[in-house]
Amino acid sequence: MTINKRIFLTAVLGATLFVSACNKKLDQLPTTSVATEEVYTSITGAEIGLTGIYSTFYKSDYYGRNYVVIPDLQADNMLLSAWANNVYSDIHRWTIHSGTYETLNFWAVAYPAIHRANVFLANIDKVPVLSGENAESVGTKKKVFKAHAQALRAMFMFDLVRMYCKFDLKDQLGLPFVTAPTTEIQHKRKTVQETYDQIVKDLNEAAAAIGDDNASSQTRVNKYFIAALQSRVYLYFQKWDLSIAAADKIMTVATFGYENTAANLLKLWRDDASTKEIIFKPAITEINEAKNYSIGQWLINDDVSRQKPNPDFVAPKAFAESFDMTDLRRAIYFRKDSVRSYKKDSIYVINKYPGNPAYASWQEKSNAPKLFRYAEVALNKMEAAYYIDKAVSKTLLKALRVARIPGYDVTIVDAYDDVTLLNQIREERRKELAFEGHRFFDLKRWGLGFTRSKEGDYQAAENAIGEIKADNYRWLWPIPQAERESNRLCDQNPGYAN
């Protein structure tokens, strides 16, 4: 069987679901396999099936590394170091093509995940009530589990849209997708509108069914996960009022807010701990999970004996120094240090994933990525409100800066004219969400390009690519060649040879 059929047919639309059969906590990685027909014979089996969908977050080609790193590396928040052995070179140099590994690998992770959700949703209502079980309790669990699967499918689909599609509801090139298991491998791309409608439908139905299930959890889908994703989706498609309404479902809850001390902000990033800011993060409860999130190994890569870093990616000097000296984020996001492969002077090492001490015995430099945070939700509302009520937008910008910059003078924001306000909202979003996998998508949806110049010998000359304009066709990733060889109905994005 060709690789293309492995991606779309066997991995995505096949008849067997591989999920955890062990009796560990459901937040943990699956380690064994169970056939579909065995999973849905009980509500316990169905819960194992749901765990199989969650396992997608641990993939290195998704939030295990690539989906966190690449959106900043392909844009202007990261520089590929001169000693990085050409890792991500196509991405960083804007030479991606339909055979680039990262474009292929993400497709090959996301579509099997959608398939698992499709299989789950096709079978969950068939789960019987076993002898001794409470029918009402089983019914409630089935309803809630279905909400989890729909919310996760919506996220997988939206993350594909962010990479491969325009944020234009009039565009014809959305995703090729199905919402039920099938053995058919020929699928045309649906329109962006049809793709968006399916994502919104899944989220609305999940929101209506989830209730207060896992409401205090940071590692499972709950009503706040759904609201945060809705706020993001609506923002990308310029549904300003809907983005604000979704954000308010979180921002009106008293337990959410900003960490406004250096100690607590450090705990958020070093210890993965904040009841105020974190909405969702993948669980890390064992060694295999910790190894999947060693992002700091790429960004810091300390030498144990000399305690000097040797990062593959570094921060642009101008960006790091754009943070005010009193900004709490500056000392937490960056570490100015000499590195083993560059002796001339100190450079800005990205320190946002320094390694959780609780996981150190399992994996150095491992941190859970924060897939949804209060700060992002507030920034979503801030940007959306700009187009509806600029006074609200200013109030939200002041609140973020007061939390991050002690003694901040809010009258600075009061003096902004409309153009300056929008630019400052965008700049604040860049700063706050740096190195979390947002920058490429934000520039893409704003219709803005960027310039990457040579700033030092720690940056290879070929990585100083100059200006990338907003109309560069590589703002859309190519559909992988392997997929199109199998699925002849799937049109390629414009600009790519095949």
N, C-alpha and C positions, 0 to 999 in steps of 0.2 A: 504493500500500500504506500502511495506517495506521501510525502510530508504534508502536502496540501489537504489530502483527505484526512490525515491524522488530525489536522487543526480543526477543520469544519465538520467533517462527518463523524469520525469516531469519537473525538474529544468533545464535540459540541452537541451533535444530534444523535448520538448513539443510544443504546437501550440500557446501559448499565451505569449506575451512579456509584462512584467510589467515595465512601465516607467512613468516618470513624466507627469502629465496632467495639471500642473499649469503653469502660465505664468511668472514664475520667470526667472531670468537670468539663462542661460543654465549652468553656472558654479556651480549651487547649486544642492543640493541633491534632488532626486525625492521624492515626498511625497504621490502621489496617483497613481492609476493604470489605464491603458488603454489597451484594447484588440488590438492585432496585426492588425486586419482588420480596426480598426479605426485610427491607427497611420499613415498609408501610403496613406491616402486620400488627403494629401496636403504636400507641402514642409515644412510647419510649423509643421505638425504632425511628419514628418520624423526627423526634428530637435529635437523634444521631444524624439523620439526613440533613437537618438544618445546620448542624455543625459543619458538614461538608461544604455548605455554601460559605459559611464564615471563614473557612480555611483559606479562601482566595486572598485575604488580606496579608497572608504571610509570604506570598510569593515575591522573590527578589525583583521580578519584572513588573511588579505592581507596587504596593505600598511598603514592601520589604526594603526597597531602595529606589528603583527607577522612577516611580511616579512622584517621589519626594524630591529627587535630585535633578532629573532631566528638565523640568520646566524652568528651573533657575539656571541650569547650565546651558541650555539652548538660548536663553535670553541674556540679560546683562547683569545678573546677580552673582555669577560665579565665573572664574577663569580656570581653564584646564591648565594645570602646571606643566612646565616643560619636561618634567621627568615622569609623566603619568602613563607612559607606555601605550599611547594612542587609545586608551579606553574612552569610549564615547566620542571618538574623533569625528565621525560623520555627523553626529548630533551637534557638537560644539562648533564645527566649521560650516554648518549649513550645507552639507553635501549629501544629505540623506537621499536614499533611493528605495525602490520597492524591495530590495534585498537586504537593506540595513537590518542588522539583528534586532535592535531595540524595537523597531516598528513591527517586525514579525512576532517577537516574543510577547509583546503586550497584547496583540490581537489573540495570540494563542493562549493567553491566560484569561482574558475577559470573556471570550465566547464560551469556553467550557463552564465558566462561572454562571453565565446566563442560562446555559443548558441545565446546570444543576438546579437552578431556581425554577426553570420550566418543568422539569421532572417532578420536583417537590410540589409545585402548585397543581400539577395534573393528578397527583396521587393523595394529597393530604386529606381531601374530603372522603376518601375511600377507607381511611383508617378505622378499624372496628373498635367498639368498646368491649374490652375483654371482661371475663368473669371477675367480679370483685371490684371493678373500676366504677367510678361515679360518672354516669353519662354526661351530666352537666359539666363536670370538671374537664372531661375529655373534649367536649364540644368547645369549651372556652379556650383550651390550649390549641386546638386546631385553628380556631379563628385568629388567635394571636400569632401562632407560628406562621400562618399564611401572610399576616401583616409583615413579619420579619422578612420573609422571602421576597415579597413585592418591593419593599423598601431597598433591599440589597440589589435586586435586579435593576431597579431604577438607578441606583448608584453606578453599577457596572456599565449600564447603557450610557449614562451621562458622561462618565469618564471616557468612554469610547468617542462620544460626540466631541468632547473637548479636543481630542487629538486629531480626529479624522474628518470633521465636518465644520462647516461655517455656522456661526451663530445667527443665522438668517432663516426665518421661517418660510421665506419664499424660495429658498434654494432646493433644487431637486435631489441633491446628493446627500441624503441622510444615511442611516445604517441599513445594511441588510439584516433583518432580524425576524424571528418567529417567537411566539409566546407559548408554544406547546411543543412537546417532543415530536420530531419527525425524522424520517430517513432521507428526505429530499435534500440534495445538496445544491441545487441551482436556485439562487435567490437574488432577485434584483434589489438594488438599494431603494429603500423607501425614501420619501421626501423628508426633509428636516422637520416639517410640520408634523408628519405622521410619527416620526421618532419622538419628537417633543411631546406629542399628545399621549403616547404610550408611557413615557416617563412620568408625566403629570398624573395620568390615570392611576398608575401604580402607587404613587405617593399619596394621592388623595384617598384611595381605598385603604392604604395602610394606616394613614392618620385616623380614619374613621373607625378602624378596628382595633388599634393597638391599646387604647385605654391607658391605664397607668402601669402596664406591664413593664417591669425593669426600670421604672421611672428614675431611680437613683443610680442606675448602673452607668458606668462610663465605657463598658466593653460590649454592650449588647444594644441592638436597635431598641429605641424607645421613642416616645413622642417628641423628645427634643432632638434626637438624631434626625427624625423625619422633617421637623420644622427647619433645622439648619440646612439640610439638603434642599428643601423647597426654596428657602431664601436664596441660596446659591444659584439654583436653576433659574428662578425668575429673574434674578439680577442679570445673568448672562443673556437672557432673551428680552431684556428691557421691559419686563412687566413690573414696573416700579412699585405700584400699589400692592401687588401680591407679594413682592419681596419684603416690603415693610411689614405687612401683616404676618408673614411667616416669622420674621425676625422678632416681632413683638411677643410671639408665643414663648420665646426664651427670655427676652430682655425685661419682661414684666414679672419674671419669677425672681423673688428676692435672693435666692441662694446663688444666682449667677451674677458675675461682675468681674471687674479687673483685679488682678493682683497688683498692689501699688507700693510694695516694698521690695528692695533688692533681694532680701532673704526669701520671700515667697515667690518671686519671679524665678530665682535660681532653682527653687524646689520644683517649679513647674517644668523646667527644662532638664535639670539634672536628675531629679527624682521621679519625674513623670507624675507629680502629685499636685493637684489643685482641684478642690471641690467647686471653686468659683469659675474657673476658666475652661476646664476640659469638659467637652460634651461627649466626645467619642474618641477612643484610642483602642487599638488591638490589645488584647490581653497578653501579658508575658508572665507565665507561671512555671515554666520549665526550661531546660537548657536548649532544646531544639527551637523553641520560640525566640529565645534571646539571640540565638545565632542568626535568625532571619532579620534582625533589626540592628545590625552592627553598622549603622550609617556613619557613626563617628570614626570608624576605621578608615573610611575614605576621606573624611573631612579633616581628620586630625592625625591619625596614625602615629601615635607616640612611640618613640623608642624607649623601651622600659629601662634600660641601663642608664641612658643619658637624659631621659625625660624631654627629648626634643621631638617635635612633630615632623612628619614628612608627608603632607597631604597631597592627594591627587587633585583636589580642587581648592582654590583659594578665593578670598573675597576681593573684588576690585577696591583699590585704595580709596578712590573718590567716594565710592558708596559707603564704605566703612566710616570714613571721616565725615560723612554727611549727618551722622548721628551726633547730636549735641553731647559735649563732654559730660553733662549732668544727666543725660538720658540713661535710665537704668538698663536699657537694652544693650547699650554699647559694650559694657563690660561682660555681658552674658552671651551675646551673639558672636563676639569677636575676641580673639586673643592675639595680640601682636607679639610675634616671637620669631627668632631665627629658626631655620629648618635645616634638616640634615643635608638636603640636596642643593641648598642655596646659601652660600656663606657671606654674601655681600652685605646684607642688612636684614632687618626684621620685616616680615610681611604679615598681612592680616589673615590669620587662620580662622576658619569658621568653627565656632565653639558651641553651636546651638544644641549639639548632640554629644555632650562630653562623656556620656556613659553613666548609667544608673548604678550606684554602688551596690544595690541589692542584687544585680545580675553579674557582678564582676567575676565571681567564681565560675560562672557559666560562659560569659563572653565579654571581653573588653569592649568598651565604647558602644554598648547596646542601649538604645532608648526606644520607647514606643512612640511612633509618630502620632501627632495629634491631628486626626483627620477632620475634626470639627472643634472649634474653640469659640468661646464667647466673643473674643476680639474680632474674629472674622465676621460673625453674625452682626456685630455692631458696625463694622465697616461696610457690610452689605447694605444695612439700613441707611448709613451715612451717605453712601453714594446714591442709592435710590431716592432718598429724600431730597437730594440736590435738585432733582427734576420736578419735585412737587412742592417742597417747602424748604427753602434754603436756610431759614432760621433754625429748623430742626437739625439740618445737616451741620450747621456751625456748633450747635450745642453738643452734638455727638463728637465732633472733632475736638472740642475743648475737653470733654470728659476723658477721651483717650490720652491726650497729651498731659493732662493733669496727673493721670495715673502713672504715666511712664516717665515724665520729666518733673521731678520735684521743684516746686516753686514756679512752675510755668505761668507766664503772664497771658491770661486768656484774652486780654484786649488786642493782642496780635491777631487773633482770629476774627474779632469784631471788625477789624479794619480791612479784611479781605474783600475785594470786589469779586464779581461772579467768576471771572476767568481764573483769578488766583485761587479762589476757594476750590474749584474743581481740580486744579493742578495739585493743590496741597492735599486734598482727599486722596488722590491717586498716589502721591508721594508717600503719604502716611501708610497707605495700604502696602506699598512696596516694602517699607521699613518693617512694619509690624509682622507681616507674613513672609518675610525673607526666609529662604531655605526650607519652606514647607510645601513647595510644589504649586505655586500660584502665578508666578511672574509671567511666564510665557503665555498663559491663557488670558491674563489681564491685558497684556499688550495686544494680543490678537483681537479680543472683543472691543477694545478701545480704538482699533484701527491705527495703532501707533507702531512705528519701527524703533530701532535703536542703533547705536554705534558702539562697536567694540574695538578700541585702539590698543596698540602695544604700549604697555605701561612699565615693563621691566623685563629683565632677562629671565625671571622666573616664569614667564609666559612665552611659549613657543611662537615664533613669528607667524606661522601659518594659522594660528588660532586668533590672531588679530585681524578679524575678517572685515573690519571697516563698517560701513553702513548696511544694515538690513532694513529695507523699506517695507512699509505696511502691505504693499501689493506683491511681495515675494510669495511665490506659490507654495513654498515649503512651510508656511504657517499652517498648512494642512499636511498632516503626515500622509504618506502614500499607503494605499491598500497593499498589503504584502503580495509580492509576486506569487508566492506559493498559494495564497488564497484564490487569486484570479486564475491560476492554471487549473484549479479544481472547479471553481464557481465561475463559469464563463459569463454569467449574467451580471456580475458585479463590476460596475464601471470604475475605472481608475480616477483619482482626483486629477484635475487639470495640471499640466506641466510635466508630469512624469512620463518617461518613455514607455513603460510597460507596467 
